Amino acid sequence: MSTSLIDRLWYGQSRPLRVLAPLSWLYRSISEGRRRKAWQAVHEALPVPVVVVGNITAGGTGKSPLTARLVEVMAEAGLAPVILSRGYGGKSPRYPLRVSADTPASVCGDEPLMLSQATGCPVVVDPDRFRGARWALDEGLGNVLICDDGLQHYRLPRDVELAVFDARRGIGNGAIIPVGPLREPVERLAGVDFVILNGEAFPQQGERIEDFAGIDHPDIHAMALEPAALVHLKTGERRSPETLNGKKVRGVAGIGNPSRFFDTLRQLGAEVSEQPYPDHHRFRPEDLRADSGEWVVMTAKDAVKCRDFAPDDAWVLTVRARLSEPFEQHFLERLRVSSGQLLSNISEETNDG
């Protein structure tokens, strides 16, 4: 579905698809059944803290940029993070798979490859993220795990959960798929540690936000996605994002919410011709055609799939997630508490043995 159609059907106050309510009930029943089954199957805790980033709405909310920033925060604090991913859109002959710079996106998925290039930290792909986690620890890759888009992967134990929302879209009409955008009911947020609003204004003192869509939660925080650099896809030449001011641009985006990307290009002063594609689109050379005098500008997530056949005028607009300092400190404090609890539990198990 196009972004405009999704906005009309899911992100207004009404529910045009309410006739499909029986399917929503079925979806919710199946999801809750899978969750109970997965929780019952979790027998073994992991000896390091596990952070899970995800959302309860369908579509793009900014999970991967948030994951990348949290990796930086943890690394700056002296930790050695490892990213876990399902590897959606990729197919490997074997799992677990450690992503390297030359791993094709068709094997590992576009988001894992993008995160590997953006952060430089180990990225492990496995549809069974618990198995991937155990392998990463056995290989000595790090001492804290962060799972990108793993909120509904309940087989993976977790110590800190973050649910990300597009602040403009919010929870939409509040209905479960397919009537609305929710993967899980809003009540699920009572169990997460932090609610992150992508695009929400930062409070005056950078502290938490009091309210979001009527949701009562003690830790709601703002996030901003900011343009970081304009990078030539073939040569790697880097320019300031402001270079786009006054440029004619063919904006190409195969992400969950392409309109957000196009809005960013316009805010930088570009004259944008929009070319949206479905999330995780498999690009072909003809998808990157532009009119004479236009630059092709795409997201980092799309660029990892297009480097081999990109035209000479193709550029990547990279973005970075900005978070408040109070939130980042609170996040690290929560991690330290989790680490202490894990060490205490391991000590007790050793003594009992």
C-alpha positions as CSV (number, residue, x, y, z in Angstrom):
1,M,0.0,0.0,0.0
2,S,1.1,3.6,-0.6
3,T,2.0,5.8,2.3
4,S,-1.0,8.1,1.6
5,L,-3.4,5.1,1.6
6,I,-1.9,3.7,4.8
7,D,-2.3,7.1,6.4
8,R,-6.0,7.3,5.4
9,L,-6.8,3.7,6.5
10,W,-4.8,3.3,9.6
11,Y,-3.5,6.7,10.9
12,G,-6.7,8.7,11.0
13,Q,-9.2,8.7,13.9
14,S,-11.8,6.6,12.0
15,R,-11.6,2.9,11.1
16,P,-12.5,2.5,7.4
17,L,-11.5,-1.2,7.6
18,R,-13.6,-2.0,10.6
19,V,-15.5,-4.6,8.5
20,L,-12.2,-6.7,8.9
21,A,-12.5,-6.7,12.7
22,P,-12.9,-10.5,12.9
23,L,-9.4,-10.7,11.2
24,S,-8.0,-8.4,13.8
25,W,-9.4,-10.6,16.6
26,L,-7.8,-13.6,14.9
27,Y,-4.5,-11.8,14.4
28,R,-4.5,-10.8,18.1
29,S,-5.4,-14.4,19.2
30,I,-2.6,-16.0,17.1
31,S,-0.1,-13.4,18.3
32,E,-0.9,-13.9,22.0
33,G,-0.8,-17.7,21.5
34,R,2.7,-17.5,19.9
35,R,3.9,-15.2,22.7
36,R,2.7,-17.6,25.4
37,K,4.3,-20.5,23.6
38,A,7.6,-18.6,23.2
39,W,7.7,-17.5,26.8
40,Q,7.2,-21.1,27.9
41,A,10.1,-22.2,25.7
42,V,12.5,-19.8,27.3
43,H,14.5,-22.0,29.6
44,E,17.9,-20.4,29.6
45,A,18.9,-16.9,30.6
46,L,21.8,-15.2,28.8
47,P,24.8,-14.2,30.9
48,V,25.0,-10.6,29.5
49,P,22.4,-7.8,29.3
50,V,20.0,-8.0,26.3
51,V,18.5,-4.8,24.9
52,V,15.5,-5.1,22.5
53,V,14.5,-2.3,20.2
54,G,11.1,-2.6,18.4
55,N,7.7,-1.3,18.0
56,I,4.0,-2.3,18.3
57,T,3.0,-0.6,15.0
58,A,3.6,-1.8,11.5
59,G,5.9,0.2,9.3
60,G,9.0,2.3,9.8
61,T,9.5,4.2,13.0
62,G,13.3,4.7,13.2
63,K,14.3,1.5,15.0
64,S,17.6,1.0,13.1
65,P,18.9,4.5,13.7
66,L,18.0,4.2,17.3
67,T,19.8,0.9,17.5
68,A,22.9,2.5,15.9
69,R,22.9,5.4,18.4
70,L,22.5,3.0,21.4
71,V,25.4,1.0,20.1
72,E,27.5,4.2,20.2
73,V,26.3,5.1,23.7
74,M,27.2,1.7,25.0
75,A,30.6,1.6,23.3
76,E,31.4,5.1,24.7
77,A,30.6,3.7,28.1
78,G,33.2,1.0,27.7
79,L,30.9,-1.9,26.7
80,A,31.3,-4.1,23.7
81,P,27.8,-4.4,22.0
82,V,26.8,-7.0,19.5
83,I,23.7,-6.4,17.2
84,L,21.3,-9.3,16.7
85,S,19.0,-9.3,13.7
86,R,16.5,-11.6,12.0
87,G,17.9,-10.5,8.6
88,Y,14.6,-9.8,6.9
89,G,14.9,-9.8,3.1
90,G,18.0,-11.9,3.1
91,K,18.6,-15.7,2.8
92,S,21.7,-17.4,3.9
93,P,22.7,-21.0,3.4
94,R,23.7,-21.2,7.0
95,Y,22.9,-19.5,10.3
96,P,24.1,-17.9,12.5
97,L,25.8,-15.5,10.1
98,R,28.3,-12.8,11.1
99,V,27.9,-9.9,8.7
100,S,31.0,-8.5,7.1
101,A,31.5,-5.5,4.8
102,D,31.3,-7.7,1.7
103,T,28.3,-9.8,2.7
104,P,25.6,-9.3,0.0
105,A,22.4,-7.7,1.3
106,S,20.5,-10.6,-0.5
107,V,22.2,-12.9,2.0
108,C,22.1,-11.0,5.3
109,G,19.3,-8.4,4.7
110,D,19.5,-4.7,4.1
111,E,19.2,-3.5,7.7
112,P,22.0,-5.7,9.2
113,L,24.4,-4.7,6.4
114,M,23.5,-1.0,6.9
115,L,24.0,-1.3,10.7
116,S,27.3,-3.1,10.2
117,Q,28.7,-0.4,8.0
118,A,27.3,2.4,10.2
119,T,28.5,1.1,13.6
120,G,31.5,-1.1,12.9
121,C,30.4,-3.4,15.7
122,P,29.7,-7.1,15.2
123,V,26.3,-8.0,13.6
124,V,24.9,-11.5,13.8
125,V,22.0,-12.6,11.7
126,D,19.8,-15.5,12.6
127,P,16.0,-16.0,12.4
128,D,16.3,-17.7,15.7
129,R,17.8,-14.8,17.6
130,F,18.4,-16.8,20.8
131,R,20.6,-19.2,18.8
132,G,22.4,-16.2,17.3
133,A,22.9,-14.7,20.8
134,R,24.4,-17.9,22.2
135,W,26.7,-18.2,19.1
136,A,27.8,-14.5,19.5
137,L,28.7,-15.1,23.1
138,D,30.5,-18.4,22.4
139,E,32.6,-16.6,19.8
140,G,33.4,-13.9,22.3
141,L,32.1,-11.0,20.2
142,G,30.9,-8.8,23.0
143,N,29.4,-8.4,26.4
144,V,26.0,-6.8,25.7
145,L,23.5,-7.8,23.1
146,I,21.1,-5.4,21.3
147,C,18.3,-6.8,19.1
148,D,17.1,-4.6,16.2
149,D,13.3,-5.1,15.7
150,G,12.9,-7.9,18.2
151,L,10.0,-6.8,20.4
152,Q,7.8,-9.6,19.3
153,H,10.6,-12.2,19.2
154,Y,9.7,-13.6,22.7
155,R,12.0,-16.6,22.5
156,L,14.8,-14.1,23.2
157,P,15.2,-13.2,26.9
158,R,15.5,-9.5,27.4
159,D,16.5,-7.1,30.2
160,V,15.7,-3.7,28.6
161,E,12.9,-3.1,26.1
162,L,12.4,0.1,24.0
163,A,9.3,0.7,21.9
164,V,9.7,3.3,19.1
165,F,6.9,5.3,17.5
166,D,6.7,7.8,14.7
167,A,5.5,10.8,16.8
168,R,3.3,12.2,14.0
169,R,1.6,8.9,13.3
170,G,1.4,7.7,16.9
171,I,-0.8,4.7,17.4
172,G,-3.1,5.6,14.5
173,N,-6.7,4.6,15.0
174,G,-5.6,2.3,17.9
175,A,-6.8,-0.9,16.2
176,I,-5.0,-4.2,15.6
177,I,-3.9,-5.3,12.1
178,P,-5.6,-5.2,9.6
179,V,-8.1,-2.7,10.8
180,G,-5.3,-0.5,12.2
181,P,-1.5,-0.5,12.5
182,L,-1.0,-2.2,15.8
183,R,0.9,-5.5,16.0
184,E,0.0,-5.7,19.7
185,P,-2.5,-3.9,21.9
186,V,-1.4,-0.6,23.5
187,E,-1.4,-2.3,26.9
188,R,1.8,-4.0,25.8
189,L,3.6,-0.8,26.5
190,A,3.2,-1.3,30.2
191,G,5.9,-3.9,30.0
192,V,8.5,-1.9,28.1
193,D,11.2,0.1,29.9
194,F,11.2,3.1,27.5
195,V,8.9,4.6,24.9
196,I,10.7,6.6,22.3
197,L,9.0,9.2,20.1
198,N,10.7,9.8,16.7
199,G,10.1,13.4,15.7
200,E,8.7,14.6,19.0
201,A,9.9,18.0,20.3
202,F,12.5,17.7,23.1
203,P,11.3,19.0,26.5
204,Q,12.8,22.2,27.8
205,Q,15.2,20.4,30.1
206,G,15.6,17.3,28.0
207,E,13.7,15.2,30.6
208,R,11.0,12.7,29.9
209,I,7.7,13.5,28.1
210,E,4.6,13.4,30.3
211,D,2.0,12.0,27.9
212,F,1.7,10.3,24.5
213,A,-1.6,9.4,22.9
214,G,-3.2,9.0,26.3
215,I,-0.6,6.4,27.3
216,D,0.5,6.5,30.9
217,H,4.2,5.5,31.0
218,P,7.0,6.7,33.3
219,D,9.7,6.9,30.6
220,I,8.6,8.5,27.4
221,H,11.5,10.3,25.6
222,A,12.0,12.2,22.3
223,M,14.3,11.3,19.4
224,A,15.2,13.3,16.3
225,L,16.6,11.9,13.1
226,E,19.1,14.4,11.8
227,P,20.9,14.5,8.4
228,A,24.5,13.5,8.9
229,A,26.2,13.5,5.5
230,L,25.6,13.2,1.8
231,V,27.8,10.4,0.4
232,H,28.4,9.6,-3.2
233,L,27.4,5.9,-3.7
234,K,30.3,5.0,-6.0
235,T,33.2,7.1,-4.8
236,G,32.5,7.6,-1.2
237,E,32.9,11.3,-1.5
238,R,31.3,13.1,1.5
239,R,29.5,16.4,1.4
240,S,27.4,18.4,3.8
241,P,23.6,17.6,3.6
242,E,23.1,21.4,2.8
243,T,24.6,20.6,-0.6
244,L,21.1,19.6,-1.6
245,N,19.8,23.1,-1.2
246,G,18.3,24.1,-4.6
247,K,19.2,20.8,-6.3
248,K,16.7,18.8,-8.4
249,V,16.5,15.4,-6.7
250,R,14.9,12.1,-7.5
251,G,14.2,10.8,-4.0
252,V,14.3,7.0,-3.9
253,A,13.1,5.2,-0.7
254,G,12.2,1.6,-0.1
255,I,11.5,2.0,3.6
256,G,8.5,1.7,6.0
257,N,7.7,5.4,5.9
258,P,9.2,7.0,2.7
259,S,7.3,10.2,3.1
260,R,9.5,11.0,6.2
261,F,12.6,10.7,3.9
262,F,11.1,12.9,1.2
263,D,10.2,15.5,3.8
264,T,13.8,15.6,5.1
265,L,15.0,16.2,1.5
266,R,12.6,19.2,1.1
267,Q,13.7,20.6,4.5
268,L,17.2,20.6,3.1
269,G,16.0,22.8,0.2
270,A,15.9,20.1,-2.5
271,E,13.3,20.1,-5.3
272,V,12.1,16.5,-4.9
273,S,10.5,14.1,-7.3
274,E,9.3,11.2,-5.2
275,Q,10.0,7.6,-6.1
276,P,8.7,5.4,-3.2
277,Y,9.0,1.6,-3.1
278,P,7.8,-1.0,-0.7
279,D,9.9,-1.7,2.4
280,H,12.9,-4.0,1.7
281,H,12.4,-3.5,-2.0
282,R,14.7,-5.5,-4.3
283,F,16.1,-2.8,-6.5
284,R,16.9,-3.1,-10.2
285,P,18.9,-0.6,-12.3
286,E,15.8,0.8,-13.9
287,D,14.5,1.8,-10.4
288,L,17.2,4.4,-10.2
289,R,16.5,6.3,-13.4
290,A,16.3,10.1,-13.2
291,D,15.6,13.0,-15.5
292,S,18.5,15.0,-16.9
293,G,20.0,17.3,-14.2
294,E,18.5,15.3,-11.3
295,W,20.5,13.6,-8.6
296,V,19.3,10.3,-7.3
297,V,19.3,10.5,-3.5
298,M,18.4,7.4,-1.4
299,T,18.5,6.1,2.2
300,A,21.5,4.2,3.6
301,K,19.2,1.2,3.9
302,D,18.5,1.2,0.2
303,A,22.1,2.1,-0.8
304,V,23.5,-1.2,0.4
305,K,21.5,-3.0,-2.3
306,C,22.3,-0.6,-5.1
307,R,26.0,0.0,-5.0
308,D,26.8,-2.5,-7.8
309,F,24.6,-0.8,-10.4
310,A,24.0,2.7,-9.2
311,P,24.3,5.5,-11.8
312,D,27.1,8.1,-11.5
313,D,24.8,10.7,-10.0
314,A,23.6,8.5,-7.1
315,W,24.0,9.8,-3.5
316,V,23.1,8.5,0.0
317,L,21.7,10.8,2.7
318,T,22.8,9.3,6.0
319,V,21.0,10.2,9.2
320,R,21.8,9.9,12.9
321,A,19.5,9.6,15.9
322,R,19.8,12.3,18.5
323,L,18.6,11.5,22.0
324,S,18.6,13.6,25.2
325,E,21.5,13.2,27.6
326,P,19.2,12.4,30.5
327,F,17.7,9.5,28.6
328,E,21.1,8.2,27.6
329,Q,22.3,8.3,31.2
330,H,19.1,6.6,32.4
331,F,19.5,3.9,29.7
332,L,23.0,3.2,30.9
333,E,21.9,3.1,34.5
334,R,19.2,0.5,33.6
335,L,21.9,-1.6,31.8
336,R,24.2,-1.4,34.9
337,V,21.3,-2.6,37.1
338,S,20.7,-5.5,34.7
339,S,24.4,-6.4,34.6
340,G,24.5,-6.4,38.4
341,Q,21.4,-8.7,38.7
342,L,22.9,-11.1,36.1
343,L,26.2,-11.3,37.9
344,S,24.3,-11.9,41.2
345,N,22.2,-14.6,39.6
346,I,25.3,-16.3,38.1
347,S,27.0,-16.2,41.5
348,E,24.0,-17.8,43.2
349,E,23.8,-20.5,40.6
350,T,27.6,-21.2,41.0
351,N,27.3,-21.4,44.8
352,D,24.3,-23.7,44.5
353,G,26.3,-25.9,42.2
